[in-house]
């Protein structure tokens, strides 16, 4: 275990260890820092992946977690905490966390997860990321069109969609542009509903009631994910179908999600962390992109809002929540 303070007792006298010995004690332990919004189950993939590679907590290795808990302004402070420990590598989930870690250090390796890391400036390119950042591009923004197509397949047709977005998240701006382009191709109107904190929910819900959209698209954002229970309750009460980027939002009452498997992504992050801990440089490790995307359907929610999911859609689902 790490020892922040160690004191020996010899014959009733208190002897403080010299700082140099404390430093030596610290160097025996490898630390992986995790910066995310909350302790979502997919992060277990990281722990399981590291364990399978021989990294056991308390045996010269530990994982240190820092969670913003829906307060994006905390990311920079939490990232600084990890840097000051210091950890040996930082693993982030989401664009806000990744940007905060990048801003906190240009030396400690960062394994980030972002919907579009090139567009938001996290890396120079996917093949040659440069600097101290590598990781995963989940292509979340590119899939907004597919998500709207799935809503169309579910409903038969739709002419108006409300997009829940957090304008303080640079990724959401990109996702919104993609959603607008996809909606135009589908001849559907987009209503942008901006949510920057929990206090915005009442106004957001009032806007939705006034515009009467056919469906709701919730783009990938830690804050919106944190607020999912309240969003899901509103959508159930107003019988509105919804689609998301995270499976966990469907577990919390949403209708559909279409995205990569984040548990497997974080298992893969463990493999990258292993390479870095053994001396690899982030700049030499290309940013990876998922090749498989999963459709999750909550039929309990569908029934609650009066929808029958087409058999063809159910047959293509990777997971059906009943």
CORSULLIN-V213381 format. One record per residue. N is the residue number from 1. PHI is phi in whole degrees, 0 to 359 (NA if undefined). D_CENTER is the distance of its C-alpha to the mean C-alpha in whole Angstrom. Layout:
BEGIN
((N PHI D_CENTER) (N PHI D_CENTER))
END
This chain:
BEGIN
((1 NA 29) (2 289 28) (3 238 31) (4 291 31) (5 207 35) (6 228 37) (7 226 41) (8 258 44) (9 247 47) (10 234 50) (11 56 53) (12 84 52) (13 269 51) (14 258 47) (15 242 46) (16 277 43) (17 290 41) (18 298 41) (19 300 38) (20 296 39) (21 288 39) (22 297 35) (23 296 34) (24 296 35) (25 299 34) (26 296 30) (27 293 30) (28 284 31) (29 249 27) (30 267 24) (31 241 21) (32 251 17) (33 267 15) (34 242 12) (35 242 10) (36 208 7) (37 283 7) (38 201 9) (39 275 10) (40 289 9) (41 308 11) (42 305 9) (43 295 10) (44 298 13) (45 300 13) (46 294 13) (47 298 16) (48 293 18) (49 295 18) (50 293 19) (51 299 22) (52 294 23) (53 269 23) (54 100 25) (55 268 23) (56 250 24) (57 303 24) (58 90 27) (59 245 28) (60 76 28) (61 204 24) (62 208 21) (63 255 18) (64 247 17) (65 257 14) (66 224 14) (67 241 12) (68 280 12) (69 54 12) (70 81 12) (71 248 14) (72 302 13) (73 293 16) (74 277 16) (75 304 13) (76 296 16) (77 294 18) (78 293 16) (79 296 16) (80 297 19) (81 301 20) (82 294 18) (83 293 20) (84 284 23) (85 302 23) (86 267 23) (87 276 20) (88 270 21) (89 204 18) (90 244 14) (91 247 11) (92 242 8) (93 238 4) (94 99 4) (95 297 8) (96 301 9) (97 294 9) (98 293 10) (99 295 13) (100 296 14) (101 294 14) (102 300 16) (103 288 18) (104 278 19) (105 204 20) (106 248 22) (107 243 23) (108 290 20) (109 299 18) (110 236 15) (111 251 13) (112 259 10) (113 233 7) (114 213 7) (115 295 9) (116 207 12) (117 294 13) (118 287 16) (119 298 17) (120 269 15) (121 87 17) (122 286 15) (123 225 17) (124 285 21) (125 191 20) (126 285 19) (127 285 22) (128 230 23) (129 294 20) (130 64 22) (131 60 22) (132 253 20) (133 241 16) (134 216 15) (135 136 13) (136 225 11) (137 253 11) (138 277 10) (139 57 12) (140 299 11) (141 294 13) (142 296 16) (143 266 15) (144 299 16) (145 297 20) (146 296 19) (147 295 18) (148 291 21) (149 297 23) (150 294 22) (151 297 23) (152 298 26) (153 294 27) (154 292 26) (155 271 28) (156 93 31) (157 197 30) (158 205 29) (159 238 30) (160 213 27) (161 228 24) (162 263 22) (163 249 18) (164 277 16) (165 215 15) (166 250 14) (167 295 16) (168 279 15) (169 264 12) (170 305 14) (171 296 11) (172 299 12) (173 298 16) (174 291 16) (175 297 14) (176 296 17) (177 298 20) (178 295 19) (179 295 19) (180 298 22) (181 297 24) (182 293 23) (183 294 24) (184 299 27) (185 296 28) (186 268 28) (187 59 30) (188 241 28) (189 270 28) (190 249 24) (191 251 24) (192 274 22) (193 243 21) (194 268 19) (195 226 17) (196 253 17) (197 198 17) (198 298 18) (199 292 22) (200 278 21) (201 298 21) (202 301 25) (203 294 25) (204 296 23) (205 293 24) (206 296 28) (207 296 27) (208 296 26) (209 300 29) (210 287 31) (211 270 29) (212 51 29) (213 287 27) (214 278 27) (215 202 23) (216 237 20) (217 248 17) (218 252 14) (219 283 11) (220 291 8) (221 199 7) (222 301 6) (223 297 10) (224 296 11) (225 295 9) (226 294 11) (227 269 14) (228 305 14) (229 305 17) (230 287 19) (231 295 18) (232 298 19) (233 297 22) (234 298 23) (235 293 22) (236 295 24) (237 297 27) (238 257 27) (239 53 27) (240 248 24) (241 288 22) (242 217 19) (243 223 16) (244 223 12) (245 261 9) (246 250 8) (247 303 11) (248 299 11) (249 288 12) (250 287 15) (251 299 16) (252 271 16) (253 117 18) (254 290 17) (255 265 19) (256 227 17) (257 219 14) (258 219 14) (259 192 11) (260 289 11) (261 275 11) (262 288 8) (263 297 11) (264 292 13) (265 298 11) (266 285 10) (267 295 14) (268 293 15) (269 299 13) (270 298 16) (271 293 18) (272 292 17) (273 300 18) (274 300 21) (275 297 22) (276 292 21) (277 296 23) (278 264 26) (279 117 26) (280 291 25) (281 262 23) (282 305 20) (283 295 22) (284 266 24) (285 248 21) (286 302 20) (287 292 16) (288 266 15) (289 235 15) (290 291 14) (291 248 18) (292 232 17) (293 235 15) (294 244 16) (295 258 17) (296 241 17) (297 234 20) (298 257 21) (299 287 24) (300 296 25) (301 293 23) (302 302 25) (303 296 28) (304 295 28) (305 258 28) (306 81 31) (307 249 29) (308 252 30) (309 284 28) (310 304 30) (311 300 31) (312 295 30) (313 286 26) (314 298 26) (315 294 27) (316 270 25) (317 292 22) (318 277 20) (319 209 20) (320 242 22) (321 261 21) (322 249 25))
END
